[in-house]
Amino acid sequence: MKFFRPMVAIILSLFALNLFAQSKRITYKSAKSTSSYYQMAVQLGENINKVTNADIKFTIEESQGSVQNVKEAPKRRGNYVFTTPPVLIKLALNKKAMFKNDNPENYQKIRALFPIPFLTMHFVVRADSNIKSFNDLAGKSLLIAKGTFGAKEAKKYIKLFGLLDKVKLVNAELSNAVTALKNSQVDSFATSGSYPAPNVIEASATTPINLLSLSDEQIKLTKRDKIIIPAGTYKGVNYDVTTTTLPVGVYTTTDMDEDTAYELTKAFWKAKPLLQKQSSWWKAVTYKNLSIFHTKLHKGALKYYKEMGVKIPQILQ
């Protein structure tokens, strides 16, 4: 009996430690593997693993897009973390658009953690296509990545600019876009992702390209924010490109415990200098970007920001 009790204590301790270790495992629902957001997820996982000495481990899941990420939130348990534009959370909570048939109560447990680089629309055209503006897309083909934010946004712009019946929209996987452009199967493709976007880098490395700019009037029609992609960001594009951007954040649910949310948020900001060395898109992420959120911060994240002296709007607390 004397031997038995210590053994039980040891087993229970190991069990408790195992549960704690499991609580530090993060399932990170990202984006399509060809997108810049999937690349960000890989960078995030590697660097958070590094700054926490592997205490927080990421399992990265590919996604078909931000809408899928949000819709999965009510069904997932444990440390489910996902990326999406804040506007989609707002739509889900108000039973609008693609969430009109959903119960908004299902999305009440979603909580914000930290911002990441914003979505930036790219309209990539072959340099030899003679497409200099959106009006020049008339009679041409535009590949849009079906099921993605970029596809919905591109189609919306084409409609807003009076070109819906004039442009051949090609619904295809984003992974096919660069090859299709290179082989002249399409004249252009649209993609969303923080610049520099990997697929646009790939396209510019194999095919002479141009990027289309939006006028101030066109940007106003889209109801998106304006952003400038600097000249030289992509090979052969030696001019500033005016386009649109949409904020993106990292979220979880109240199923994540406070300690894990605190450690994850702290690890992200600790890893940011390392992330910036890998990709320039991380430089734009600051505490000021917390204003993008439309839903409350997770209690663990809020605890970290308060410790850092960050001013948090009451609506996020």
C-alpha positions in Angstrom: 0.0 0.0 0.0 2.9 2.4 0.8 4.3 1.8 -2.7 0.9 2.1 -4.3 0.0 5.6 -3.1 3.2 7.3 -4.4 2.7 5.6 -7.7 -0.9 6.9 -8.0 0.4 10.4 -7.2 3.0 10.2 -9.9 0.5 8.9 -12.4 -1.9 11.7 -11.6 0.8 14.3 -11.8 1.9 13.0 -15.3 -1.7 13.1 -16.4 -2.1 16.7 -15.2 1.1 17.7 -17.0 -0.1 16.0 -20.2 -3.4 18.0 -20.0 -1.4 21.2 -19.6 0.8 20.3 -22.5 -2.3 19.7 -24.6 -3.6 23.1 -23.7 -0.6 24.7 -25.4 -1.3 23.0 -28.7 -2.9 25.4 -31.1 -4.9 24.5 -34.2 -4.4 27.4 -36.6 -6.9 27.6 -39.4 -5.3 29.7 -42.1 -5.9 30.0 -45.8 -5.1 28.3 -49.1 -1.6 26.9 -49.2 -0.7 29.1 -52.2 -1.6 32.3 -50.3 0.4 34.8 -48.4 -1.7 34.1 -45.3 -0.7 30.4 -45.3 3.0 31.5 -45.5 2.3 33.9 -42.6 0.8 31.0 -40.6 4.0 29.0 -41.1 6.2 31.9 -40.1 4.0 32.5 -37.0 4.1 28.9 -35.9 7.9 28.7 -36.3 8.7 31.9 -34.5 6.2 31.4 -31.6 7.6 27.9 -31.2 11.0 29.6 -31.0 10.2 32.3 -28.5 8.3 29.9 -26.2 10.9 27.2 -26.4 8.3 24.9 -28.0 5.8 25.4 -25.2 3.3 26.5 -27.8 3.0 24.3 -30.8 1.0 25.0 -33.9 -0.9 22.6 -36.2 -1.7 24.6 -39.3 -4.8 23.7 -41.3 -5.4 24.8 -44.9 -8.6 26.6 -45.4 -10.8 27.5 -48.4 -11.2 31.0 -47.1 -12.2 33.3 -44.3 -15.9 32.5 -44.4 -15.2 28.9 -43.8 -12.9 29.8 -40.8 -15.7 31.8 -39.2 -18.4 29.2 -39.9 -16.2 26.5 -38.3 -15.8 28.4 -35.0 -19.0 27.3 -33.3 -18.2 23.7 -34.1 -14.6 23.5 -33.0 -13.5 22.9 -29.5 -10.3 23.6 -27.6 -7.6 25.9 -28.9 -9.1 26.7 -32.3 -7.4 29.8 -33.7 -8.3 31.3 -37.1 -7.8 34.3 -39.3 -10.5 36.5 -40.9 -11.4 40.1 -41.7 -13.2 41.7 -38.7 -16.1 42.6 -41.0 -17.0 38.9 -41.4 -17.4 38.6 -37.6 -19.7 41.6 -37.7 -21.8 40.0 -40.5 -22.0 36.7 -38.6 -23.1 38.4 -35.4 -25.8 40.3 -37.3 -27.1 37.4 -39.5 -26.2 39.1 -42.7 -24.8 38.1 -46.2 -23.3 34.6 -46.2 -24.4 34.2 -42.6 -28.0 35.0 -43.1 -29.2 31.5 -42.5 -27.0 30.9 -39.4 -27.9 31.5 -35.8 -26.0 34.5 -34.6 -25.9 33.1 -31.1 -23.4 30.5 -32.4 -20.8 33.2 -33.0 -21.1 34.9 -29.6 -18.1 32.9 -28.2 -15.7 34.3 -30.8 -12.9 36.5 -29.3 -10.1 38.5 -30.8 -6.4 38.0 -30.1 -4.1 40.1 -32.3 -4.0 41.8 -35.7 -1.9 40.5 -38.7 -1.0 42.1 -42.0 -4.0 43.3 -44.0 -5.5 41.9 -47.2 -4.4 43.8 -50.2 -6.1 43.3 -53.6 -3.9 42.6 -56.6 -5.1 42.6 -60.2 -2.3 41.0 -62.2 -2.2 41.3 -66.0 0.2 40.0 -68.6 2.4 42.9 -69.8 1.7 42.0 -73.4 -2.1 42.0 -73.0 -2.4 45.8 -73.5 -4.4 46.0 -70.3 -3.6 49.3 -68.7 -6.8 50.0 -66.8 -10.0 48.2 -65.6 -11.8 49.4 -68.7 -9.2 47.5 -70.8 -10.4 44.2 -69.2 -13.4 44.3 -71.5 -13.2 41.4 -73.8 -10.4 39.8 -71.7 -10.4 36.9 -69.2 -9.8 37.4 -65.4 -9.1 34.3 -63.2 -10.6 34.6 -59.8 -9.9 32.0 -57.1 -13.3 30.4 -56.4 -14.5 30.5 -52.8 -12.0 33.1 -51.6 -12.4 36.7 -50.3 -10.3 37.8 -53.3 -12.7 36.2 -55.7 -15.8 37.8 -54.2 -14.0 41.2 -54.0 -12.8 41.0 -57.6 -16.3 40.1 -58.9 -17.8 42.9 -56.8 -15.3 45.4 -58.4 -16.0 44.2 -61.9 -19.7 44.7 -61.3 -19.3 48.2 -59.7 -17.1 49.3 -62.6 -19.8 48.3 -65.1 -17.8 45.4 -66.6 -19.7 42.4 -65.4 -21.0 41.4 -68.9 -17.8 42.4 -70.6 -15.1 40.4 -68.7 -14.8 36.7 -68.8 -14.5 35.6 -65.2 -12.7 32.3 -64.9 -13.5 30.4 -61.6 -10.4 28.3 -60.9 -8.1 27.3 -58.1 -5.6 30.1 -57.1 -2.8 27.6 -57.5 -3.5 27.5 -61.2 -3.3 31.3 -61.7 0.4 31.7 -62.3 0.6 28.8 -64.8 -2.6 30.0 -66.6 -1.2 33.5 -67.0 2.2 32.3 -68.1 0.7 30.0 -70.8 -1.7 32.7 -72.0 -4.7 30.7 -70.9 -6.0 33.8 -69.1 -5.1 37.5 -69.5 -5.2 38.3 -65.8 -5.9 37.1 -62.4 -7.1 38.6 -59.1 -5.7 37.7 -55.7 -5.9 39.1 -52.2 -3.0 38.9 -49.7 -0.6 41.1 -47.9 2.1 42.4 -50.2 4.5 41.1 -51.3 2.2 38.2 -52.2 4.0 35.0 -53.0 2.0 34.1 -56.1 2.5 37.6 -57.5 6.2 37.3 -56.9 6.1 33.9 -58.7 4.2 35.4 -61.6 6.6 38.3 -62.0 9.6 36.0 -62.0 8.3 33.9 -64.9 6.2 36.4 -66.9 6.4 40.1 -67.6 3.4 41.6 -65.7 1.6 44.8 -64.8 -0.6 45.5 -61.8 -3.8 47.6 -62.2 -4.3 50.7 -60.1 -7.7 51.9 -58.9 -8.7 55.5 -59.1 -9.9 57.4 -56.0 -13.4 57.2 -57.4 -13.2 53.5 -57.9 -11.9 53.0 -54.4 -14.8 55.0 -53.0 -17.2 52.7 -54.8 -15.6 49.6 -53.2 -16.0 51.1 -49.7 -12.6 49.7 -48.9 -9.5 51.5 -47.6 -6.8 52.8 -49.9 -3.3 51.4 -49.9 -0.2 52.0 -52.0 2.0 49.0 -53.1 5.4 50.7 -53.6 7.2 50.7 -56.9 9.7 47.8 -57.1 7.8 45.5 -54.8 7.4 43.1 -57.8 9.8 42.5 -60.7 9.1 44.8 -63.6 6.4 46.8 -61.7 8.4 50.0 -61.4 5.6 52.3 -60.3 3.4 52.7 -57.3 0.1 50.7 -57.4 -3.0 52.2 -55.8 -5.4 49.5 -54.6 -7.6 48.5 -51.7 -7.0 46.9 -48.4 -9.0 45.1 -45.7 -7.9 44.5 -42.1 -7.4 40.9 -40.9 -7.2 39.6 -37.3 -6.5 36.4 -35.5 -9.3 35.0 -33.4 -10.2 32.2 -31.1 -13.2 31.3 -28.9 -14.0 31.3 -25.2 -13.1 27.6 -25.3 -9.5 28.6 -25.0 -8.5 29.2 -21.4 -7.2 32.5 -20.2 -3.6 31.4 -19.6 -3.2 30.0 -23.1 -4.7 33.1 -24.7 -2.4 35.3 -22.6 0.7 33.2 -23.5 -0.2 33.1 -27.2 -0.8 36.8 -27.4 2.4 37.6 -25.5 4.4 35.2 -27.7 3.1 36.8 -30.9 4.3 40.3 -29.9 7.6 38.9 -28.6 8.1 37.1 -32.0 7.2 40.1 -34.1 10.8 41.4 -34.5 11.8 37.9 -35.8 8.8 37.9 -38.1 9.8 41.4 -39.5 13.2 40.0 -40.4 11.6 37.3 -42.5 8.9 39.4 -44.3 8.4 43.1 -44.5 4.6 42.8 -44.3 4.9 42.3 -40.5 6.3 45.8 -40.0 2.9 47.4 -40.4 1.4 45.5 -37.5 1.2 47.6 -34.3 -0.9 47.9 -31.1 -2.8 50.7 -33.0 -4.3 48.0 -35.3 -6.3 46.6 -32.4 -8.9 49.2 -33.4 -9.9 47.0 -36.3 -11.7 44.6 -34.1 -15.5 44.6 -33.8 -15.7 41.9 -31.1 -14.3 41.6 -27.6 -10.7 40.6 -26.9 -10.2 37.3 -25.2 -9.7 37.8 -21.5 -6.2 36.4 -21.7 -5.3 38.7 -24.6 -6.8 41.7 -22.7 -4.7 40.9 -19.7 -1.5 41.1 -21.8 -2.4 44.4 -23.4 -3.3 45.9 -20.0 0.1 44.8 -18.7 1.7 46.5 -21.6 -0.2 49.7 -21.0 -2.1 49.6 -24.3 -5.2 51.7 -24.4 -8.1 49.4 -25.2 -11.5 50.8 -26.4 -14.3 49.9 -24.0 -16.1 48.0 -26.7 -13.3 45.4 -26.9 -13.1 44.8 -23.1 
